[in-house]
Amino acid sequence: MVALPAGAEEKSASDASLASPDKAAVTWAVSRLVDGDGTEPDAAQGDHLPGDDVGLTADFVIGAAASQTAREAADRATNWLQKQAGGYLHPTRGKAVSAGAAAKLALVAAIEDRDPTAFGGDPRKGGGGHDLIDLLLHTQQKNGQFQDTELDPGQDKASRSAQSLAILALQQSQSRIKNADVAEKVRDEALPHAVAHLVTTHCARDDGFSSAARPDPKTCTSDVEGTAMALQALIPFKESNPDAKKVVSKAFTWLQKQQKPNGSFNGTDGKKSVGGTALAVQALTANGDGTNADRGVRWLKRLQCNCSSDVKAADRGAVPRKKNQGATNALTSTVSAIPGLAKRPFLFIDSEGWAKPTYVVKCSGGSGSTGTSGGTGGSPDPGGDTSGKGKPSRSPSPSTSSPAPGRTASETASPSPSASASTADTTTGGTGTGGTGSTSTGYGSSGGSGSGGSTGSSGNLAATGADRTVPLALGAGALVVAGAGAVVFARRRRGDRV
């Protein structure tokens, strides 16, 4: 564990603290949702984020689930994603498939408890929709790598951290695949091969992982985003894959060493990053380092617009990229911060116990602020099944342990008008090729149709292809792996969370 210099972290005044920082961030993001032509925020009816940003809207759904609030808003957003899926999955409007896009939408479908093999279909009309699992498997190469299918003869593309995102998506989707043969193929072939390939991309020079599309393991330079994503994908396989276990140990040590004295982590641009820190918090949490994860959360909270007298009530919950920057241009960074603020690794995020109403922002002193109504949260169940299909199980397992982060504030929700304030996030896109938005950054497929540009310092899930996660404990014994690639999912129990 990296030692923390005395006095390195400043603490916010208790009277300015938000009772639930992660839920407050979701509530602020809900206030930015737009409907129809996308010109005016509409927290009550909005179904996507400005700019028709598919990747960022998908990240919003994942964040809302991580915080277990605003299920109704997330449902609307997922319905919108289903309508936009075609253009996101096939950025050239042809048969080419974005691996990152397929992975991200499959993860959303699993978290929303929707059928990933018929995303957007209508069961009453015989199904239909997009078979995200089939599309994702179609992008997997013989060596186990997931990459965008050829756009032109000989063209070879892959999106940032798409390999890790695809592994996470397939793990989450296993229990929702109705076709037994397909489920078996995912469990016994696709996942083991994908994990084996990811292990081979480990950067030999410094022991982490690179988020670059096609890193050369002999010469690549590790970054926080790539390492945090790879760790979350590989940790469930530590017990079944000796190579994965060895690589996880080295990469985890590398990640710990990257944490700054103030708790933050740098992004791929070398600057302190909201998205990079949030991803690192998820990885630290997944591998049992609650102490350093908490340090990262405290840094995120210090950036967050809280209950200070100089912060507008409508801005409370937003997480700008720099302290005292305000809520303007904070949309991408806020969405990317939510899973970190909630301390929820991707495999802990699901729909169980997800409150439908949007949380009412409250200060630790007790006065309500913005939002529509409150709800209850929960924590991942310490057990999981060992069937290899990702089916939840309630019996604890002595296998891989996970931290038990806790929070201290309590939340009491009461109806209050939702706030809205016009914002636009100007963070530039990453290297992904899918999506129709222009502001996404991070892992998964990028928003926007361009393939150039470097990821911004907020680095969230929206940029890896179709890319871009208080009082309850996460619980020990989070993930169990049985056989070749069998994965156990930790699930939440109901309960109040701050």
N, C-alpha and C positions, 0 to 999 in steps of 0.2 A: 504494500500500500504506500502511496506517495504521501510523505509527511506534509502537513500544512503549516507554513510559517505562522508564528504567533501574530495575531492581529491582522492577518491578511484579508479577512472577510468582515465587511461592515454589515450590520443588521438593520433592517428597516424598523422604524418606530412601530410599536404594536398597534397604536391607534390609527395608523395609515395602512394596515395590512388588509388584504382581501381575505374573507373567510375561506374561500375556495378558489385559489388562483386558476386551476385548470378549468373549472366550470365557468368562471368569469370570462376566461378567454373564449370559450365556446359561445357564450351568450353574446359577446361583442361580435364574434364572427357571424352569428345568426343575424345580427342587426345589419350586416353588410350584404346579405342575400338579396338578389334581385329577381324579378319575374318578367315574363314577356320580353319586351325589347331591351331589358337590362339597364335602363337608365336611372331608375329610382330604387333605393333600398326599400325592401318590404319584408320585415321580420316575420310577419304573419303568413304571407303567401309566397315569399321568395323561394326559389328552388335551385339557384346556382349562384356562384360568385361572379363578380363583374368580368367582362371580357370574354364571356362564354368559355371560361378556363376549365376544361375538363379535368386536368390533372389536379389543380388546386381544389376544385369542388370534391373530387374523390378523397383528397387529403382531409378536407373538412369532415366528411362522413366518418373517416377513420378516427379523427380526433374526437368527434362527438361521442363515438362509441367508447373510446378510451376513458373519457370523463364520465360516461354514463348519464348524459343529459341531452336534451333536445332531440330525442328520437323522432318526433314528428317532423322536425325540420330536416333531419338526416334522411328520413324516408322520402320526403319531397325531392331532396337533392339526388337520391339514388334513382328515383323515377326519371328525373331529368337526365342522369347519366346513361340510363338505358336507351333513351332516345338519341343520345349523341354518340353512342358506342361505335357505330359503324365508321364514322369519320376518324375516330380516335384510334381504333384498331387497325384501320387501313388508311394511313395518312396520304397515300397517293391515289385513293379512291379506286384502287385496283385490287389484286389478290394479295399483294404484299402485306405482311402482318408485322406489327410492332410487338416484339416480345415483352417489352416493358409495359406497354399498354394492356396487353392481355393479362399480365401478371397483376397489375394494379387493380384492374376491374374485377379479376377473380378474387382478390383479397377483399375488396369492397363487398362483393356478392356473398362471400363466406361470412363476413362480419355482420352483414345485414340479414343473414339467414335466408338468402335467396339461392335459387338453383343456379350454380355457375355454368351448367351445361345448357341453360336456356335463358340467358340474361336478356331481359326485355321481352320475353315471350309471354303469351297469355294462355294459361292452362285451360281456360274455358273455351279457347279456340284451337285447341290441339297443340299448344306449346309454341314452337318457333323461337325466335330470338337468337342470340349469339352463344355458341358453345365455346366458352372461354377456355375450358380445359383442353378441348380438341385443338383450338388455335394455339394454345401455349405449347402443347406437346408437338405441334407441327413446327414450331420454331426451335425445338431442341435438336442439336446436331448429334452425330454418332459418338462424339467425345463427351457428351453430357452438357455442353454449353448451350445456353439459350441466346439466340441472336435474331435480329430482324431478318425475315426471309428476303431473298434477293430482290432488289428493286430493278436491277438490270443484270444481264449476264456477267458473272464474275464479281459483282458488287458484294461486299461483306460488311455488314453493320451490326453493331450491338449497342444497347443503351446503357447509360451509367448505372452501375450496381444492379442491372437487370437480373443477373444470375442469382444474387441473394434474394431479391424481391420475388423471383419466380419460385424459389425453394419455399419461402415463407407462404406464398399464395397456395401452393400445392399442399403444404402441410395443413393449412387452415381449411382447405376445400375437401379433404379426403372423406370426411363423414357426410358430406352433402352430395357426393357423386352417387347417383342411383344405379348406374350400370356397374354391376359387380366386376366385369372384365376390365373396364376402364379404371375402376378403383384399384384393382390388383396391379394393373400396369403402372399406375402412378406410384403405388407403394413399393413394388418390387423392382421396378426398372427405372422410371423417370427420376425419382428422388435419389436413390443411391448413386446413379450416374451423375446427377447434377451436383450432389455433395462432393463426389470424388473430383469432379472438374474444378469446383470452387477451391478445394484444398490445394490444387496444383497452381492456382493463381496467387498464392501467398508470396509476398515480396521477400525474396531471400536476403536482401541487403539490410532491411530494418525490421522484419518480422510482422508487419501489419499487412493491410490490403489496400489496394488502390481502387478508387471509384471510376477510373478510366474505363472506356468501353472495352478495350482489349489490352489489358496490362501484360507486359512481358515480365514474368516472375523473376528473371535474372537481373533486370535493370530497373524495375518500377520503384517508385517512391510511394510509401504508404501515406494515406490521409485518413482523417477521423471518420468522414462519411463512409468511405469504403470499408474501413475496419469495423465500425459499429454495425453496419448492415450485415457484413459477413459473419460477425460473431453471433448475431441474433439468429441467422440462418443455420449456423453450425453447432451451436451449443446443444440443441436437442439430440445431436448425433454423437456426442462425446463418448458415450458408453458403448456404442455399436461400431464405431469407426476409430481405430487407434490413431490413424493419421489425422483425423479431424480433432481428436483430443489433444494431440501434440501441437497442432497449429493454433487451436483455440487458446491454449496456455500461453504461447508466445505472443499472439496478437493481443490478448487481454492485457498482458504486462506492458506491451507497447502503448496501448490505449491509455492505461493509467498514467503513464509517464507524460502523456501529452496534456494532461489537465493543468491549467494555470493556477497560481496561488489563489486567485479570486473565484475558482470553481469552473471557469469557462473553458471551452475548447475552440481551436481555430478551425475555420473552414478551408476549402481548397484554395482560397485566395490568400491564405496566411493571416487573415484577420479574425478577430473574435466573432464567432458565429452562433446565432440563435439556433438554427436548424442543426448544425453540427453538435452543439452542446446537448440539444434534446435527444438526438440519436445516440450520443455517448451515454446519456443518462439511462436510456432504454437498455443498452448493452451492459452497462455496469449492473443495473438491476437484474437483468436476466442471468448474470453469472455470479450473483450473490454479494456484490460490493455496494451495500446500501449506504455506507458512509460517504464514499466519493460521489455516489449518485445524488445524495442529499446536497452535497456542495454544489453540484451542477444546477440543481433545482433552485437553490438559494440565489445563484447568479441570475437565472431566468426571472425570478421574482423581483429582483432588484431593478431589472429593466422594465417590468410591467407597470402600466398605468394603474395605480392603486387608489386608495381612498384619501390621499393627501389633499389638502385644501386647494392646491393649485391645479388639480386634475379635474376636468369636466366629468360629471357623472356619466355622460354618454360615452366617454373614452375608457372608462374603467374596464380592465380586462385585456386591453390591447397590449401586445408585446412588441415594441419597436426594436429595431436592430441596434440602436444606441440609447443609452440612458438619457432621459429627459428629452427625447426626440418627439414625443407625443404620438398620437394615434394616426396621424397622416402618413400614408405609405407603409402602414404596418400590417397589411392584410396577410401577405405571404409569410412574414416572420411569425405572426400570431398563430396562424394555422399550423406551421411547422413546430411551434413550441408546445402545443397541447399534449401530445403523448408523453413528452418529457416532463412537463409539469405534473401530469397524472402518474408518472412513473410506471407506465404500462408498456412492456415490450410487446411487439406485434402479436406474438402467439398468445398473449394474455387477453387480447381484445376480442370480445364477441358481444352478442346481443343480450345475453342473460342479465336480467336486472336493469336493463337500460330504460331509464325514465323517459316517458314521452314528452312531458312539458319542458320548456326551456327554463333553466335555472334562473332564479332572481338573484342578481349580484348583491352580495351583502358584505359589509365591512366587518372586521373582527369585533368592532365595538357594538354591532347589532343593527345598524340602520340599513334598510333595504335600499336598493338602487334600481338598476335596470333589469329587464327580463320580463317574462310572462308568468311563469309559475315554477315552483320548485319540483324536486324529485329526489329519489333516493339512489344511492350508488351501491357499490359492492366491491368485493375483492376477489381475485382469482382463487378458485378452489385449490387446496393443496394436493389434490389427487388428480388422476387422469387414467384413461384406459391403457391397456397394453396390447390392444388388438391390432395396432398398426394402422387403424383407420381414423384416428383422431376423435373418437367418440368420447364425450365427457364421462368421467367416472368419479365417484365420490370417495373412494378409499385412498388414504394417504399412501405414498410410495416412498421407500427409503432411497430412491435413486438420486438423480441430480437435484441439488438443493437450490432454492432461490431465496432472495432476501425477504424480509418482512418490513418494508418501509412503513412508517406510520405518520399520520398527521394529527394535528392537535385541535384545530378549530372545528366547531360544529356549525351546521347550516340549518336555517329555518326559512322556508320559502313562503312568500306571500305575493299575491298578484300585484303587478306594477306595469305601467306602460313600457313598451320596448323602445329603446333608443335607436336612433339612426343618424349617422353622420357620413357625409360623402368622403370616401377615401379611394385611393388607387395605389396599388403596390407597383413600384417601378423596378423591382429586382429583375435582372435579366435572366433569360432562360439558360438551360444547360445544353448538353449535347444530344439529348434524345431527339427522336424524329417524329413522334406521334403527338396527337392532340391538336386542339384548335385555339388554345389560349396563348397568352404571350408573357405571363409573369411567373410561371412555375419554375422552381429551382429545387434541386435536391436529388432524391433517388427515384427510380421508376422512369416512366416516359415523360419527356418534358412537355410542358405546354408550349404551344407554338409549333409551327411547322418547320422552323429552321433547324439545322443540325450544327450550327456553329455557336460560338459564345462560350464563356466560362460560367460556372455556377456562381451565384451570388453568395454573400456571406450568410444568408439565412438558411441555405441548403436544406430544403425539405423534400418530402417524398415525391413531389410533382415532377421532378426532373430526371427520372431514370428510365425513360422509355415511355411508359404512360405514367410516370412515376410520381413520386415523392416517396410518431403515436405522438397527508390528510388523514383522516384517521384510520383507515382500515389497513390491515396487513395483507401483503400479497400472499403470505403463507410459505411455509417450507415445502420442499418436494414438489417443484413446479412441473418439470418435464421428465417423461420417462421414455426411453427408447427400447424397443424390443425387436430383435431380428435385424435384417438388412433394411435400414431406413424406417423402421417402425417408429411412430412418433406419438407421444402422449401430450395431450393438451390440458393445460391448467385452466379451469373455468372459475368464474366469479360466483360468490354468494351474495345474496341481497344484504343490504345494510347501509347505514348512513355514511357518507363520505363527505369530507370537507372539500 
